[in-house]
């Protein structure tokens, strides 16, 4: 009988112990010490006597970057030839530079669908909070400044959804879920922009707009696109200048999609009336100026921070690894690698 495939687990298990136990029936699971550094990790990968030298599948969490650093070109080139897949815990995978892994025919997978509902719930909370100007009321209230600062603790009057256009930038899994959750609130309409227009049956009542039309038309900009070299600082000073005066911006995708300094300037000028965010450009460091603005309502990246969602994500991570082992192909290969012949022709490891 042949030896079991070797799976390297980077990061801790929170909720999917049963799933990992089941994976252990068909795979040999190895780990690294929490004190591991990037230099030590790279050295072990290259050492033919190391337990990592025959690894075939790598699973990783967002926090494991503390031990390994980014999964970049240097790390991709250091991986032993046995590695066929890197399975990431999360819908967003900006800690991984996919191109060097693609060049080596190493699949990268993620966990997209598992986060849709929790992220969309957070997005709707922030969107309504920004529209209603709740942040401006909450801040002084928590400081005990109500009624000293006047009615509603000095907050400006907010707006109802009625008559307002929501613009969803990225009508993918999360974008669709957000759109569906927003419909009962009575917005005037929901428009969207993707790089390519979706088939009518996948638009679910949302109206397609070119990027220029999108920026010009939306009262509320809802950001739901991945972060990559093409989308970093997509929302910059030029883009904001094309938006309506008093626009509301909401971001639960990745912070660096927005040029934070341009945003701060626009908030000061009133071009952007309010901002709701769960993600920030250099989190956990956030400019104090942004934190202090009453027109900002934010969270410390809590979008998927529920027991149920975290369990679904961890189980999906294991599912991706198991799928690579049993079928040759991950259950959710990242978009950059979908349709690649070498991915579709990958062979099972057992």
Secondary structure, DSSP 8 states (H G I E B T S, - for coil): ----EEEEEES--SS-HHHHHHHTTTEEEEE--TT--HHHHHHHHH-TTSTTTT--EEEE-STTHHHH--B-HHHHHHS-TT--EEEESSS--TTB-HHHHHHTT-EEE---GGGHHHHHHHHHHHHHHHHTTHHHHHHHHHTT-TTTT-GGGG------SBT-EEEEE--SHHHHHHHHHHGGG-BSEEEEE-SS---GGGTTT-EE--HHHHHHH-SEEEE----STTTTT-B-HHHHHTS-TTEEEEE-S-GGGB-HHHHHHHHHHTSEEEEEES--TBTTB--HHHHH-TTEEE-SS-TT-SHHHHHHHHHHHHHHHHHHHHHSS-SSB-GGGTT-HHHHT-----
